[in-house]
Amino acid sequence: MKKFLIFFVVVVIIIAGIGYLYFNYSENERQVISYNANYEKLLNKEITGTDLATYINKIYDTNQKNGVSKDENNFFIENDTNSIIADIKFIDNDSTFKIESIYQADLSQFINLYSNRIFKCTKIEYHKNTNLISYLHFDEIDVNSEK
């Protein structure tokens, strides 16, 4: 009877451990899906410069909260877990700029110049280790050429 009781307790502990691991895995997956959904909704969607400025601020703040390192130019460095790198291609001079350069220059100036311009997120990449968003690319859309 004593062996049966020990066996039963061990089985209950194993089942509880498996349940705990499954719960943690499910919760982590739910958080990843929720986190990514904030950015995935942008893919192939046109947004204004004002909305883009909001996302620039959000990405910058997220990287700072996550302790993402910066290089000598003050650009965030990809860390394979929770960094978000984003850039914007402008039609004015056919140049691509990292969001950090826009944020550091003066986000309010960006809003003044580009608030009514249209941008589209054309590319999203994910971290291999965590499946979190790792990269976003935005293109300024020339609304005059689409008419």
Disulfide bonds with the S-S distance in Angstrom:
none
